[in-house]
């Protein structure tokens, strides 16, 4: 045990066990009051509220320790010892909640009592049978670091094989923060090669729900070694060798994926990895293995969805290659359809329910072709209940997407027709061809079912109103009356005219032009009015005349003033 604990921590804890047995028992009963919430050991054993550390947590810790110390002799000495052993206790009393998380690997490497993974060894005084003792790991590293390249290769492989037989590789990987600092770069390079060339031997099924599988843990160790132990100049060569020679296609894919994304989430493979070169090597490997070798990826690879999704986006047209490969397999085994689709389902567990991840799906697959094959093979397109649900959801949502897309296409087409017809009307209006302009505006008005996000219909109505007034002004008798009547249906008084103008130009426009058409409208109204109504129409005309010809009115021109003045002369005759 002496190599599994920190000597100073062990001696202080022994003193506490002898002098303060109640406190010793409290440590084992309530470790969350003493330890940080580091790693799986804390996650599993701590109460939920103690895994999230905040001000309330440290207030609770302080109160707990104060109550405990009050019952003991020389409480100030006890408190001092607890603060030496447990920085979480120190944080509770000095209100310094930050500053130790980055030291977690160091605490683990030195087997400090305050690390949750080591804590229980101090109390049980044994190493769990399933765990690789720290001194064994240390002996591996010492021996590996002392060998030459050839001897090192011969030593590492047997050690890893022995651990696999005892189902202990995961325990070794979990201790990576302990032994990584002591590994030389030469040893790390050999270990990287041994790991990636033997990755297919590691078990992918975990023995514990809270613990990585051998494969996942080995990948974590591999990525840590690449991140922390390689010279940057060596990265491109090592990564290229890895993606070309590792028997694990999934590992090769993950390496390239990390180089492409460089998200820095858990691991950050250095930028020196050339994604274009790596993806080219992988494309060649995958093509030779699955397409030219006529192998079925759905039978060979558990994580086939991830591999196909990456492969299909390596080159601009790789999705076409992947489609041809997958649909070729569908002809031999229609259940491939369900296997493809089940990967792209997600359950939001809310009102949206189970959905297809369309954005990801269409990056790789031809959704129309998938739908046609699913319709063709129907009940033969799946082999499990989850696959059946995925196929049914895909077909239902595809039909809705198709309907929505067709409607949107119709709406876009209608919008295009409206814009073209409205534009024709505007051009005809500008050249004084008012009758033809009105016909164009009326045709545009009859076009419906399109997205009018910029309120063009309101502008069209204003254009129609202007055109009817121009036609009325240039007509006589009953024809003039008919045009005026049609104009009134659009806007018949100052309130409706104002609303019409504001809806057509919500951000405002030249006022003088609008005042001109108000003058035309009230002139025509005056002309058609009875003797009793003429004075009222004349007053309206004069009010708009003043605005149309005023120097303060925006958009005023000599032409507008001339036209308004001509109407005033006619009105005063």
LINCOR-V267723 format. One line per field, one symbol per residue. ss: DSSP state (a for helix, b for strand, c for the rest). burial: b if it has 16 or more other C-alpha atoms within 10 Angstrom, else e. A space follows every 10 residues. Layout:
# LINCOR-V267723
ss = ???
burial = ???
This chain:
# LINCOR-V267723
ss = ccccccaaaa aaaaaaaaac aaaaaaaaac aaacccccaa aaaaaccaaa acccaaaaaa aaaaaaaaaa ccccaaaaaa aaaaacaaaa aaaacccccc aaaaaaaaac cccccaaaaa aaaacccccc cccaaaaaaa aaaaaaccaa aaaaaaaaaa aaaaacccaa aaaacaaaaa aaccaaaaaa aaaaaaaaaa accccccccc cccaaaaaaa aaaaaaaaac caaaaaaaaa aaaaacccaa aaaaaaaaaa accccccccc ccccaaaaaa aaaaaaaaaa aaccccaaaa cccaaaaaaa accccccaaa aaaaaaaaaa aacccaaaaa aaacbbbccc cccbbbcaaa aaaaccaaaa aaaaaaaaaa acccaaaaaa aaaaaaaaaa aaaaaaaaaa aaaaaaaaaa aaaaaaaaaa cccaaaaaaa aaaaaccccc cccccaaaaa aaaaaaaaaa aaacccaaaa aaaaaaaaaa cccaaaaaaa aaaacccccc aaaaaaaaaa aaaaaaaacc aaaaaaaaaa aaaaaaaaac cccccccaaa aaaaaaaaaa aac
burial = eeebbbeebb eebbebeeeb eebbeebeee bbbbbbbeee bbbeebeeeb beeeeebbee bbeebeebbe eeeeeeebbe ebbebbbbbb bbbeeebeee eeebbebbbb bbbbbbbbbb bbbeeebeee bbbbeebbeb beebbeeeee ebbeebeeeb beebeebbbb bbbbbbbbbb eebbebbbbb bbbbbbebbb ebbeeeeeee ebbbbbbbbb bbbbbbbbbb eeeebbebbb bbbbebbbbb bbbbbbbbbb eeeeeeebbb eebbbeebbe bbbebbbeee beeeebbeee eeebbebbbb bbbbeeebbe ebbebbbebb eeebbbbbbb bbbbbeeeee eeeeebebee beebbebeeb bebbeeebeb bbeeeebbbb bbbbbeebee eeeeeeeeee beebbebbee bbbbbbebbe eebbbebbeb bbebbeeeeb eeeeebbbbb bbbbbbbbbb bbbeeeeeeb bbbbbbbbeb bbeeeebeeb bbbbbeeeee ebbbbbbbbb bbbbbbbbee eeebeebbeb bbebbebbbe eebeebeeeb beebbebbee eee
